[in-house]
């Protein structure tokens, strides 16, 4: 099949590479325009644009895939299908209709469970034991089109969003290839059940504020679900030193009931919550590397009675 690939970020890379190595022809690549990054503000192309140019493919970097110039590019490539993965723009009907079979999107959840921009994070934030990927035909409503394939994946008990995202990206690449095979075989997508739809909105930096006045299990979900960005952030209130802004990088539920007020370290140096205790595994002081909780204890002379409080409360 002649494919136009629309993508921008790292979640899209495995699918792009799988398509490039398959028997399908990538007739064009559409991606977001270069953006300024780093201290010098240098313009940097997306990961997909870099990979596409290395493969000597035709690239169209645009801020609006629905304008006349972009539509002309899509139509000039006479695609059978448009494959969309982490593209960052909404394809309206004229763009979708440029391809014989329309536009197929890869989504990082088992739709309709988590429609929205951050399904990988929200699967962990909501305590899901399993998640997966879905390929579906794009329509005017976000993530609501009819489904071709779903592929399920168990979430590891201590797996974080960044790690889960990598596994889902690889699973998604396989699923997209199987979807193209299904389309070639004449398979039609099946409607989603809108009554079962859940939502996974885009995360904000403020979502990282960590409050221990919730059950321990929920604290751990938040730590895992927000790593590496925006991170579960708090202020560590040391009895002997100035308060230190930190991001908790990994944690697990501790054994036994809470023995102190929420956020306070008990005799075992576990953090008490509204229900149960949290055992910190890794922590990152602001401006420093991630370190083990043991190293933090020794380096910062942590003692029972020290406490975490909301970062926003210290601002």
N, C-alpha and C positions, 0 to 999 in steps of 0.2 A: 504493500500500500504506500501511496505517497502521503507523507505526514508533514504537517507543520507543527513544530514543537514550541509551545509557549511556556516559559519558565524563567525564574530569576535566582532563587536561593538554593541552599545546600540540599534541601529536601528533594529538589528536582533533579539533582545531578545523577543519582543512580538510574532513574528512568531515562534520562537523556542518553547516558552511556549504553544502556541496554538496547535502546532503539537504534543507536548508531552502530552497534555490533550485530544487529539482527538483519533479516533479509528485507526489512522495510527501508524505503528511501526517505530521508529527511530532506525535503525540498526547500525548507526555510526555517529559520528560528526567529521568534519574536521574544523580546525581553525588555525589562525596564531600562531606562537610560542610565548612563554612568552617574555616580553620585560622589560627592566630596567626602573624603574620609581621612583619618589620621591628623596629626598635628599640623601638617602643611596644607591640609585641605585639598589634596590631590584628587582629581577625578579618577574614579575606579569603576571599570565595567563590572557587571554582575558576573557571578561564577559561571552562569550559563553562556553569557557572551564570550567569555574567555575560552571555555571548552569548545564552543561552536567555531570560533575563529581558528583554533588549533586544528580543528577537523576540516578547515577550508569550506565551511558551510555559509550560505547566504544569511546574513543577520540583519534584522530590523529592530533597532533599539528605539523605543518610543514611550512617550508619557501617556499616550491615548491610542489604544488599539482600535478604537471605534471611529477615528477621524478618516477623512477621505484618503490621505496618503497611506495610512495603514491598511485600509480596506483594499486599496489598489495593490499593495504588496501581497496580501493574502490571496486575492483572486489571480494574480499573475503566476502563482505557484501551482495552481489547479490541484489543490490537495484532495485526497479522499477523506481525510479526517484531520482534525486539529486536536493534538494532545496537550492538555493544560495541567501543569503541576506547579504549585506555589508561584504563580505568575504575579499576583498582586494587582490585577486589573479585572474589571468585570466585562465580559464579552457580550455585547448586545446582539440581537438577532441578525443584523446584516453581517457581522463578523462571523458568527457561527455558520451562517448559510453559505459562506465562501467555500465550505468543504462539503463533499457529497454526503458524508455521514454525520455532519455537524461537529460539535466540539465535545470531547470526552475529558472529564476532569478526574484527577486522582485526589481523594480526600483522606486525611489521616484519622478516620474513625469509622465505625460501623454505622453508617447512616441508616435511619435518621437520628441516631442517638446524640451526636454532638455537632450540629451545624454551626459554622462560624470559623473564625480565624485562628483559634488556638486549641484545636481538638486534642492534641497530644497532651498538653498541660492539663486540660480539664478532665481528661480520663483519670489521671492520678489525683488531681485535686478533689474529685468526687468519690475516690475510693474504689474505682472499677478494678476488678480482677482480670478482666480481659478487654481488649480493644481490637483494632485492626484497621484495614483500609477498604475503601469503596471506590469503584469506578462508576461514573454515572454521566448521563447526557446533560449538558448545561442547558438551563432554561432561564427565564427572566427572574425567577425567585431564587435567592441564594441557597445553594446546596440542596435544592428541592427536586432536582430532575430525576427521571427514572433510572433505576440502577441496573448496571450490567453484571458486575461481580462484587462480592465481598470476600475478604480473606481475614481470618481471625488470628489473634496473637495473644498469648498469656502475658500479663504484666508481672515482671519479677517482684518479689516481696520487698526488695530494697532498691528497685530500679528507679532512676530519676528521669525527668522529662527529656533531657539531652540524650541520654542513652537509649531510651525508648524510641525517640525520633529517628535515630540512626537505623534501628532495626525495622521500623515501619517504612522508612524510605526504601530499603532493600526489598522488603515484601511488596511494596507498591510497584517497583520496577517489574517484578515478575507478574504482578496482577495486570498491569497495563498491557504487557505483551500478550497475556492470555485473553484480555479483552479484545484486542485487535484480531486475534484468531477467531474469537466468537463472532465478531462483526462480519468477518469474511465468510463465516459459516452460515450467516443469515439470522443470527440470534437477535432478538429484540429486547430492549431493557424493560424492566418491570417497575410500575409506579411505587413510590415510597408511601408509607403510612404516616401522613402528617400528624395524626393524633399522638404518635409516639415521639415526636420531634423534641430534642433537647438542644441546648445552645451553649456554645463555647466562645464567648466574646474575646476580642483582642485584649491582651493583658496590658496593664499600665504599670509604671514604676511603683505607684502607690499600692498596688496589689501585693507588694512584697512586705509590707509592714506586718510583723509577726506578733500576735497577741496570744499569750499562754492561758488566757481565760476561756479556753475551749478544750475539749477532750484531747488527751495525748495522741490518740490515733489521728485526729484531724490536724494536729500540729505537724506530725510526721508526713501526712499527705501533702501539706503545704510546702514543707521543706523539699520534698522530692519533686513535687509538681512545678516548683518555681525555679529549679536549677537547670541551666545556668543563669537564666534571666527571667524575671528581675531579681530573683534571689530572695530568700526568706530573711529579712533584715530586722535587727533589733539593736539595742544599746546594752552593753554589758556593764552593769554598775558594780565596780570593784570597791571593796571596803578600804583598800590602801592606795589605790591609784585613781587617776581621772577616768571617767566613764569612756568606754571604747565602743565605737560603732562596729558592728560585726555582721557577717552573713553566715548563717548556718548552712553548710554545704551538704551534710548528710546526718541523719538521725534515725533512731528506731524507738519503738515503744519500750519503756523500761518495765521491769517486773514490780508488782506490788502497788499499793495505793499511794497517792500523793501524801507527802509528809510535811509540806510547808505551803505557804501561799503561792498562787500561780506566778510563775517566773522565777521563784527563789530556788537556789540550789540546796539540796538536802545533804545529809551526812555522806551519802554515796556520790555526791556531785552530779546527781541527776536533777533535772528541772521539773518541778511540780507544775501541774496544770489543773484545770477545773475538774478533771477526772483522770487520774493516773499520772505516771511520770514519763519523761522523755530522756532517753540516753543519747547524748550528742556524740557523733562519731568524727565529724570533720567540721572545721570552722575557719572562716576567713576574716581576720581583722581588716578594717578598711585600709586600702593601700598596700596590703601585704599578700603573701601567697596563702593558698589553702594549707592548713596544717591539721594534724590529728588533734583531737580533744585533749589527749594526754600531754602533747607538746604545749598546747595552749595553757593547760593547768600549771605546768612547770614554769613556763616563760612569764606568765602573768600572775603567778602566786595566787591561784584561785583557791577559795576556801568556802566551806558551807556558810550559807547566809548571803553570799554574793547573789546578784539577781540580774535577770534580763528585764528590760522594759521596752515599751514601744519606741521605735526610732523617732516617729513623728512627734512624740511627746517631748523629745529632747531638742527639737528644732526651734 
